[in-house]
Amino acid sequence: MPEKCWKFEKSAIDGQCKLFGVNIFDFEWEETGETATVYDPQYNQPHKMQVYNVKLLSGETKTFAAGEFSNCVWGFYLPE
C-alpha cells in the first residue's frame, strides 16, 4: 500500500496552533501508530512525524501529522 501524501499546513509555537478552526493543543491527540515522511517547508529536509487523530467538539474526527521542527516550534501536515 503506498504511503499517504502529506501537505504542509502551518507551523506554530507550542500550545498555540489554530487547526481545523480550534486551538489543536486544547484537544487530546490520539496516536494512530503511523508515521508520515514530510518535508520542512523552509529547508526541504525530510522529517518523520507521528500521525494523530483528534475528535473535535462537533464530534468530527480529523487526522494530521505533527512534530517539532525545533524546540517548541511545531509543524502540522494534513493528508492530501
N, C-alpha and C positions, 0 to 999 in steps of 0.2 A: 504494500500500500504506500503510495507516495506521501512524502511529508507535506503538511499544510504550508501554504504561503502566508506570511505574516507581514502586515503593513504597519510602519511606524505611525503611531497616533500622536504621542506627545511625551515630553519629559517634564518632570516636576520634582519639587523639593519634598522630602519625606513628610507625609502627613497632609499634603496639600495638592491633591490632584482631582480635578473635575473630569470624570469619565462617565459616560452614559447619563450625564446630567446630574450626577451626585459626586460628593467627595468620596472617592473609592476607598479611602483609608478609614471611613466610618463604618465599613461593612466587613464581614468575615469572609476571607478568601479561602475557598476550598481547593486544595491541591488536586490536580487530576492525575498525577503520576507521569504526565507527559512533559517533555521539554520542547522548546522551539529554538531553532537556529535563526537568529535575527542579525541585522546589520546596523551598527551605530550610524545614525543619520549624518553625523558630522565627519567621522573618520572612515566610514565604510568598513570597520573592523567587525568580524563575526563575534557574536556572543551567544551563549546558551542560556536561555531563561526558562523559568518554570511557567507552566500553563495553569491557570486558575479558572474556576467558575465562581461567580458571585450571584447571590439571589437578591434582587432589588426589592424595594418596598412594594412595588407593583406586583410582585410575585414572579416576574420575568427573570430567567437565568441568563447571564451573559458570560462569555468566555473571553479571556485575554491572556497575554503573556506579559510578564513583568520581571524586572530585575534592576539592581543598582548598577549604573554606569560608573559611579564613583560614590564616595561616602555621602549618603543621604540624597543622592540625585538618581531618581528612578527613570527608567524608560518603560513605556507602555506600548504594546503592539496588539493589533486586532487581526483576526483571521480574515483573509481576503476571500 
